[in-house]
Amino acid sequence: DMDGSCGTGALHQDLRTESGILYNLHFALAGNPNGTPTIKALEVSWGDTVLDTVRFDTTGGTKGDPGWIPYDYAVTAPAATTRLTFRSLSAGCYGALLDAVSVRKIPAI
């Protein structure tokens, strides 16, 4: 839960990458259904660029089955080290849920 301590949270990791090489960024998104807001928002950044702002509607979700949605992006590494960042945009104690994050090099054809 990206708002686990009742505030907008963020996390990042600096990844060893190869400049100019294409990667697949994958993650699964859901939302904590226990409280407001109903629409959870999460900003995804790759390097110095905001890649996307993803939103999740928790209507009908439960703790046992929040309704995970997979996301995939083709991203190019800007340098030998690339920072991947996820930042909550939903104030409160119940935020976006993040899981199954992976970054894999896309093989050249």
LOGU-982639 format. One line per field, with one value per residue (C-alpha): residue number from 0; residue in one letter; x, y, z negated. Coordinates in nm, 4 decimals, decimal comma, always signed. Example, Ala and Ser with C-alpha at 12.3 -4.5 7.8 and 13.67 -1.06 7.14 Angstrom:
BEGIN
k: [0 1]
r: [A S]
c1: [+1,2300 +1,3670]
c2: [-0,4500 -0,1060]
c3: [-0,7800 -0,7140]
***
This chain:
BEGIN
k: [0 1 2 3 4 5 6 7 8 9 10 11 12 13 14 15 16 17 18 19 20 21 22 23 24 25 26 27 28 29 30 31 32 33 34 35 36 37 38 39 40 41 42 43 44 45 46 47 48 49 50 51 52 53 54 55 56 57 58 59 60 61 62 63 64 65 66 67 68 69 70 71 72 73 74 75 76 77 78 79 80 81 82 83 84 85 86 87 88 89 90 91 92 93 94 95 96 97 98 99 100 101 102 103 104 105 106 107 108]
r: [D M D G S C G T G A L H Q D L R T E S G I L Y N L H F A L A G N P N G T P T I K A L E V S W G D T V L D T V R F D T T G G T K G D P G W I P Y D Y A V T A P A A T T R L T F R S L S A G C Y G A L L D A V S V R K I P A I]
c1: [+0,0000 +0,1660 -0,0119 +0,0591 +0,1474 -0,1399 +0,0494 +0,1479 +0,4398 +0,7033 +0,9691 +1,2499 +1,5302 +1,8371 +1,8728 +2,1849 +2,0864 +2,2488 +2,2046 +1,9876 +1,8657 +1,4923 +1,3417 +1,0006 +0,8735 +0,5980 +0,3940 +0,0524 -0,1753 -0,4776 -0,6103 -0,6742 -1,0562 -1,0797 -1,1095 -1,1199 -1,0451 -1,2124 -0,9857 -0,6200 -0,3523 +0,0127 +0,2817 +0,5422 +0,8774 +1,1603 +1,4799 +1,3948 +1,0711 +0,7207 +0,6141 +0,2471 -0,0085 -0,2158 -0,5482 -0,7404 -1,1074 -1,1535 -1,5313 -1,6217 -1,2711 -1,1989 -0,8874 -0,8873 -0,9412 -0,8593 -0,8715 -0,5067 -0,4439 -0,1135 +0,0751 +0,3581 +0,5705 +0,8533 +1,1138 +1,4599 +1,7367 +1,8777 +2,2038 +2,4039 +2,1906 +1,8194 +1,5964 +1,2508 +1,0107 +0,6539 +0,4847 +0,1370 -0,0835 -0,3707 -0,3825 -0,5061 -0,4377 -0,5578 -0,3617 -0,2644 -0,1331 +0,1778 +0,3076 +0,5021 +0,7448 +1,0009 +1,2332 +1,3682 +1,5771 +1,3798 +1,5854 +1,6864 +1,5186]
c2: [+0,0000 +0,3202 +0,5159 +0,2646 +0,5224 +0,7606 +0,9792 +0,9731 +0,7362 +0,6791 +0,4256 +0,4053 +0,1794 +0,2641 -0,0067 -0,1049 -0,0549 -0,0153 +0,3268 +0,3175 -0,0381 -0,1184 -0,2710 -0,4012 -0,2482 -0,4577 -0,4122 -0,4951 -0,2272 -0,2446 -0,0265 -0,0655 -0,0963 -0,0047 +0,3715 +0,6879 +0,8033 +0,5425 +0,6296 +0,5656 +0,7381 +0,6426 +0,8261 +0,6109 +0,7629 +0,6153 +0,8123 +1,1826 +1,1324 +1,0793 +0,7764 +0,7648 +0,8411 +0,5280 +0,5231 +0,2407 +0,2393 +0,0265 -0,0070 -0,3747 -0,4757 -0,6691 -0,7327 -1,0918 -0,9921 -0,6273 -0,6792 -0,6540 -0,4966 -0,5635 -0,2801 -0,3110 -0,0375 -0,0465 +0,1970 +0,2950 +0,3289 +0,6831 +0,5894 +0,3126 +0,3632 +0,4357 +0,5257 +0,3652 +0,5547 +0,4943 +0,7833 +0,7912 +1,0832 +0,9808 +1,1452 +0,9440 +0,6086 +0,3788 +0,4029 +0,2217 -0,1335 -0,2265 -0,5766 -0,7902 -0,5178 -0,6334 -0,4760 -0,6997 -0,6272 -0,6733 -0,8965 -0,7446 -0,9072]
c3: [+0,0000 +0,1173 -0,1604 -0,4364 -0,7021 -0,6270 -0,3851 -0,0216 +0,0143 +0,2781 +0,3536 +0,6035 +0,7143 +0,9185 +1,1824 +1,3708 +1,7356 +2,0757 +2,2307 +2,5430 +2,4817 +2,4761 +2,1601 +2,0584 +1,7347 +1,5781 +1,2599 +1,1205 +0,9745 +0,7480 +0,4669 +0,0965 +0,0789 -0,2907 -0,2596 -0,0562 +0,1992 +0,4193 +0,7122 +0,6283 +0,8387 +0,8819 +1,0785 +1,2544 +1,3512 +1,5580 +1,5192 +1,5112 +1,7082 +1,5737 +1,7738 +1,6712 +1,4048 +1,3504 +1,1691 +1,0067 +0,9039 +0,5901 +0,6328 +0,5839 +0,4743 +0,1558 -0,0495 +0,0782 +0,4410 +0,5063 +0,8852 +0,9914 +1,3328 +1,5128 +1,6821 +1,9336 +2,0881 +2,3411 +2,2070 +2,3283 +2,0735 +2,0737 +1,8994 +1,7317 +1,4206 +1,4451 +1,1513 +1,1443 +0,9162 +0,8014 +0,6159 +0,4674 +0,5681 +0,3357 -0,0057 -0,3008 -0,4625 -0,1832 +0,1382 +0,4523 +0,4167 +0,6143 +0,6887 +0,9386 +1,0484 +1,3035 +1,5595 +1,8358 +2,1416 +2,4632 +2,6965 +3,0286 +3,3290]
***
